[in-house]
Each structure stands twice: as C-alpha cells, then as structure tokens.
Amino acid sequence: MRRWSVIGVLVLVITATSCVVLRTCWARLSPSIASVGGKSLHLHLPDSGKTLLQKDKRWASDQLGPSDCTLGSHGCLVTSVAMATSNLGVKLTPKELNERLKKVDGFLPQGWVVWNAMPKVTEGKLTADYHQKPSHAVMDEAVESGAYPVVKYFLLGGIQHWCVIVGKDDEEYLARDPLRDDKEPVPLSALTEKIYAVRVIRKVE
C-alpha cells in the first residue's frame, strides 16, 4: 500500500513539474519585445503617487469576473487598468472596476477582460486599444499622447502578469506593478527582460 502511495506522489510531482516546464517554454516562445527600447523620451504621466495592490484586503477575496479566481490571486490586469483609469480621471478601485465589468459582461469565462467594454464602465470617457503584437512604437505613442500602456510579462513558472506604464526616462519605461508596494514607479527592466502584449487605456477623443 505504501509503495502505491509513493508512486502516486511521484506521478503528481512529475505532472506538476511538467506543467511548469511547458508553461515556461510557451512563455519564452511567445512573440515578445525587450522591456527597454523605442524612442528616447523623458515623460512622466499624471500618477496618483501610489501603487494599487491586487492583494489589498479591501478587494483581494473578491471573485474575478465569472472565474473561479480572486482579485488577490489573478487580478493584476484589473488592478493595472484601475490605476490607468484613475490617472485618466475616472477614479475606480480594482473592486469597483471588477463589479462594473461584471454588470456589462466585460469578462470572458476565465476572467480575461473584454476590451470593448471599457467605454461602458467609464461612462464613455475612456477606451482601450487592443494590439495583436507588442511594439515600442505603440507604447511610445501612447505615453506621448497621455495614454497608459498596460503590458504583459511572465513571472517564474510561466505565470502571466500585467503592470501599467506611467512614464519613460530615456529608453526605460516606468511602471507600477500591482504585486509591488513601491512608493515610486520602477523601471520596467527591473521587473522583466521581455514583454509579450500591450493594451492602451486612453481618453475618448
């Protein structure tokens, strides 16, 4: 009986390890760009002066959209977008943005944001640009126009994560990361070497 228990544990360990390896390989093979690059700019966008954290006890246990996850565990994107909307004049906490998106079917079943729902949850004031591939040119144009890029990168183990860009110094983008309680924006290169997706939150013209 003990032998079968040991075998069972080994199978679980091997399966879990394989999943992590596959996710990490998939992340590294996805189209990406360097976290540093593009135009040399010196721009700091309006910023609240603090980072909203996905694990804040005021909303960490809230269900993320219709998924089985919570804002605390998987709410980096909603938290990053909430920082962008607030900086653009539509003050929303991650909790409030999550609830608004739920009411307008602004989530896919797994908790991914439906980007064309952004005007609906910001009273028509803000919109979101979806880009098929990451691009320094897109990020630079956004920052120069006063919009906020939200970028995806991968944590250890191939776990996807999002943060919001709030400026640029030379070729270094400045970010607020919803997992880090930093007082000031941090260089994006301190978080990751590569980014894999870009969305842009901007005012409706």
C-alpha positions as CSV (number, residue, x, y, z in Angstrom):
1,M,0.0,0.0,0.0
2,R,2.8,2.3,0.9
3,R,4.5,1.6,-2.4
4,W,1.5,2.7,-4.4
5,S,1.3,5.9,-2.3
6,V,4.9,6.7,-3.1
7,I,4.2,6.1,-6.8
8,G,1.2,8.3,-6.7
9,V,3.1,11.1,-5.1
10,L,5.9,10.8,-7.7
11,V,3.3,10.9,-10.5
12,L,1.8,14.1,-9.1
13,V,5.3,15.7,-8.7
14,I,6.3,14.8,-12.3
15,T,3.0,16.0,-13.7
16,A,3.2,19.3,-11.8
17,T,6.8,19.8,-12.9
18,S,6.0,19.1,-16.5
19,C,3.2,21.7,-16.4
20,V,5.5,24.3,-15.1
21,V,8.2,23.5,-17.7
22,L,5.6,23.6,-20.5
23,R,4.2,26.9,-19.4
24,T,7.7,28.4,-19.1
25,C,8.7,27.2,-22.6
26,W,5.4,28.5,-24.0
27,A,6.0,31.9,-22.4
28,R,9.6,32.1,-23.8
29,L,8.5,31.2,-27.3
30,S,5.7,33.7,-27.5
31,P,6.3,36.8,-29.6
32,S,8.0,39.4,-27.4
33,I,10.0,42.7,-27.4
34,A,12.6,43.9,-25.0
35,S,11.4,45.8,-22.0
36,V,13.8,48.6,-22.9
37,G,13.8,50.4,-26.2
38,G,12.0,52.7,-28.6
39,K,12.3,56.5,-28.6
40,S,14.4,58.3,-26.0
41,L,11.8,60.2,-24.0
42,H,11.6,61.9,-20.7
43,L,7.9,61.9,-19.8
44,H,6.1,61.2,-16.5
45,L,2.4,60.8,-16.8
46,P,-0.1,62.0,-14.1
47,D,0.3,59.5,-11.4
48,S,-1.6,59.1,-8.1
49,G,1.7,58.7,-6.2
50,K,0.9,55.1,-5.0
51,T,0.5,51.6,-6.4
52,L,-2.8,49.8,-6.1
53,L,-2.2,46.3,-5.0
54,Q,-4.2,43.3,-6.1
55,K,-3.7,41.7,-2.7
56,D,-5.2,44.7,-0.8
57,K,-7.5,43.2,1.8
58,R,-10.3,45.6,0.7
59,W,-10.8,43.5,-2.5
60,A,-8.3,40.6,-2.6
61,S,-11.0,38.0,-1.8
62,D,-13.5,39.3,-4.4
63,Q,-14.3,36.9,-7.3
64,L,-12.6,37.9,-10.5
65,G,-15.4,38.3,-13.0
66,P,-17.2,35.0,-13.6
67,S,-14.0,32.9,-13.0
68,D,-13.0,30.7,-10.0
69,C,-10.2,33.1,-9.2
70,T,-10.0,36.2,-7.0
71,L,-8.6,39.6,-7.5
72,G,-5.8,38.7,-5.0
73,S,-4.7,35.7,-7.0
74,H,-5.3,36.8,-10.6
75,G,-6.4,40.4,-10.5
76,C,-3.2,42.0,-11.8
77,L,-4.8,43.1,-15.1
78,V,-7.9,44.6,-13.5
79,T,-5.8,46.4,-10.9
80,S,-3.4,47.8,-13.5
81,V,-6.3,49.0,-15.6
82,A,-7.9,50.6,-12.5
83,M,-4.7,52.6,-12.0
84,A,-4.8,53.7,-15.6
85,T,-8.5,54.8,-15.4
86,S,-7.9,56.6,-12.2
87,N,-5.0,58.5,-13.6
88,L,-7.2,59.5,-16.6
89,G,-9.8,61.0,-14.4
90,V,-12.2,58.1,-13.9
91,K,-11.5,57.1,-10.3
92,L,-12.0,53.4,-9.8
93,T,-10.7,50.9,-7.3
94,P,-10.0,47.3,-8.6
95,K,-13.1,46.3,-6.7
96,E,-15.3,48.9,-8.4
97,L,-13.9,48.2,-11.9
98,N,-14.4,44.4,-11.4
99,E,-18.0,45.0,-10.4
100,R,-18.7,47.3,-13.3
101,L,-17.2,44.8,-15.8
102,K,-19.3,42.0,-14.4
103,K,-22.5,44.0,-14.9
104,V,-21.8,44.6,-18.7
105,D,-20.4,41.1,-19.5
106,G,-16.9,42.6,-19.6
107,F,-15.2,39.3,-18.8
108,L,-14.6,36.1,-20.7
109,P,-15.3,32.9,-18.6
110,Q,-11.7,32.6,-17.5
111,G,-11.6,36.2,-16.1
112,W,-10.0,37.9,-19.1
113,V,-11.1,41.5,-19.8
114,V,-13.3,42.2,-22.8
115,W,-11.7,45.4,-24.0
116,N,-14.6,46.9,-25.9
117,A,-16.4,47.1,-22.6
118,M,-14.1,49.8,-21.4
119,P,-16.4,52.7,-22.6
120,K,-19.4,51.1,-20.9
121,V,-17.7,51.1,-17.5
122,T,-16.2,54.6,-17.7
123,E,-19.4,56.4,-18.9
124,G,-18.0,56.7,-22.4
125,K,-14.9,58.7,-21.2
126,L,-12.2,56.0,-21.8
127,T,-11.5,53.3,-24.3
128,A,-8.9,50.5,-24.7
129,D,-6.8,49.8,-27.8
130,Y,-6.0,46.1,-28.4
131,H,-2.8,45.4,-30.3
132,Q,-2.0,42.0,-31.8
133,K,1.7,42.3,-31.1
134,P,3.8,44.2,-28.6
135,S,5.5,47.3,-30.0
136,H,7.7,50.0,-28.6
137,A,6.2,52.4,-31.2
138,V,2.7,51.8,-29.8
139,M,3.9,52.3,-26.2
140,D,5.8,55.5,-27.1
141,E,2.9,56.9,-29.0
142,A,0.6,56.2,-26.0
143,V,2.9,57.8,-23.5
144,E,3.4,60.8,-25.7
145,S,-0.3,61.3,-26.1
146,G,-1.0,60.9,-22.4
147,A,-2.4,57.4,-22.6
148,Y,-1.4,54.4,-20.4
149,P,0.0,51.2,-21.8
150,V,-0.7,48.1,-19.8
151,V,1.8,45.4,-20.6
152,K,2.0,41.6,-20.0
153,Y,5.1,39.7,-19.0
154,F,5.7,36.3,-17.4
155,L,6.7,35.5,-13.8
156,L,8.7,32.5,-12.9
157,G,6.9,29.3,-13.8
158,G,5.3,30.9,-16.9
159,I,2.6,32.7,-14.9
160,Q,1.4,35.7,-16.9
161,H,1.3,39.1,-15.1
162,W,0.4,42.7,-16.0
163,C,1.5,46.1,-15.0
164,V,0.8,49.7,-16.1
165,I,3.3,52.1,-17.7
166,V,3.3,55.6,-16.2
167,G,6.2,57.3,-18.0
168,K,9.6,56.9,-19.6
169,D,13.2,58.0,-18.9
170,D,15.4,57.7,-22.0
171,E,14.6,54.2,-23.3
172,E,13.5,52.9,-19.9
173,Y,9.7,52.6,-19.3
174,L,8.5,53.3,-15.8
175,A,5.9,51.0,-14.3
176,R,3.6,50.4,-11.4
177,D,3.3,46.7,-10.6
178,P,0.2,45.6,-8.6
179,L,2.3,43.0,-6.8
180,R,4.9,45.5,-5.5
181,D,4.2,48.2,-2.9
182,D,6.7,50.7,-4.3
183,K,6.4,54.4,-3.4
184,E,7.7,55.4,-6.8
185,P,7.4,53.9,-10.3
186,V,10.1,51.3,-11.1
187,P,12.0,50.7,-14.3
188,L,10.2,48.0,-16.3
189,S,13.5,46.3,-16.8
190,A,13.7,45.7,-13.1
191,L,10.5,43.6,-13.5
192,T,11.2,41.7,-16.7
193,E,13.5,41.5,-19.7
194,K,10.7,41.0,-22.2
195,I,7.0,41.9,-22.6
196,Y,4.5,39.9,-24.6
197,A,1.4,42.1,-25.0
198,V,0.3,45.7,-24.9
199,R,-3.1,47.3,-24.4
200,V,-3.5,51.0,-24.2
201,I,-6.1,52.8,-22.0
202,R,-6.8,56.3,-23.3
203,K,-9.4,59.1,-23.3
204,V,-12.1,59.0,-25.9
205,E,-11.4,61.8,-28.4
